[in-house]
Amino acid sequence: MKTTIFKTLFSAFVLTMSVFGLQAQSWITGTNGLSLTPTSTNLGIGTPASSGVKLNIANFSSTTGTTYGLFSEVESSSQLAYSAYLVATGSNDNSSIYGLYITSGNYSNNGKTYGIYASTSGGINQWAGYFAGRVAVTGNLGVGTDTPENTENWNKVAEVRGTTNSKFIVTTNSITSGLWSHNTGTYGSLAGGITGTASNHPFSIVTNKISRMTISTSGNVGIGTTSPAEKLDVNGSIKAANRIYMAGGHFVFSGTSGNGVINFGSNGKLYFRSNSVNGDPDSNFTELMTLQSNGNLGIGITNPTNKLEVNGTIRAKEVKLETTNWPDYVFAPDYQLPSLESVSSHIKEYKHLPDIPSAQEVAEQGINLSEMSTLLLRKIEELTLYTIEQGKAIENLQNKNEELERRINEQK
């Protein structure tokens, strides 16, 4: 029905064109519709024909309502039906060939000017537009909106707008990736912006055409590597301006002859271990050092009870001990120096010096270096006093001996 009306109206249009002097052109009616010959003819509707423009349509209206420069509608039961079908062909030169070239003016009223306007009822197989080739947009691009957001007034913007969600998808025959905005969240993500792949493929961030960061399909993140083996795999140095938090787990330092492992225990301990190459950090390891939550450090000991416990030899160029009550008091005039008889009696009974721990006590409890240094110095100072007294006694005996020798010599 609509096709018949169109033909009737178009026949009237042809007749009008003939009246106004277009007899040199021929309108031919065929089974496929109407055609105008010769092929070099240009046609203007509402405006004079333009050189190089086959069909030039101009429609200016100052009234309200909708004005169409070109309206096309088709009804068909065939598999493919086109309201308009445009094909551009050209030579291999540098000229531009346009299948459809549309411009829109800029008006000061409150209405909107569209170079092209296409709409659809939105059915699953209904499309407002379909482009099988290249599409060039020199202005802002809006999908789902005719006012793409550009508050920054940037040169060019593109916006895909939905109500509760929207997405921009880039696909190949096997890979799907894109950008999502979702009010309630999807794919296990929170509400907000989402980017990545929807197919089972890794996602990479590239600068200067070089992959800088890769997220694998298992969720491992690699920086400087495209095949991350752990949740975070960094091929390079890490710099932190503040803190690095770890909720348990290990730091593993891999080497050619073994692994160094720092283990964060649930009991607040910090373990320093070593194990074989590719070994499990939780087994097959050698305990090297343990730092407890109270600050006690054990080297070769897993449960130190003092600030520093070492199961082995310590070698140092210098060890500085801080102590109080240094035994200079031994040389005070009122110091009660034990008699040699009491010292001798104590040694006979206990087999060690007074105030000095026995061999059994040292084996069981060890010694306090600061306390032992103080005790040994006190014994040295006491021994010095004994030596001084003995020196005085020897000198006194020598004087007496010399006096006796003098008297004997006088009697001779």
Secondary structure, 3 states (H helix, E strand, C coil): CHHHHHHHHHHHHHHHHHHCCCCCCEEEEECCEEEEECCCCCEEECCCCCCCCCEEECCCCCCCCCCCCCCCCCCCCCCCCCCCCCCCCCCCCCCCCCCCCCCCCCCCCCCCCCCCCCCCCCCCCCCCCCCCCCCCCCCCEEECCCCCCCCCCCCCCEEECCCCEEEEEEECCCCEEEEEEECCCCCCCCCEEEEEECCCCCEEEEECCEEEEEECCCCCEEECCCCCCCCEEECCCCCCCCCCCCCCEEEEEECCCCEEEEEECCCCCEEEEEECCCCCCCCCEEEEEEECCCCCEEECCCCCCCCEEECCCCCCCCCCCCCCCCHHHHHCCCCCCCCHHHHHHHHHHHCCCCCCCCHHHHHHHCCCHHHHHHHHHHHHHHHHHHHHHHHHHHHHHHHHHHHHHHHHHHHC
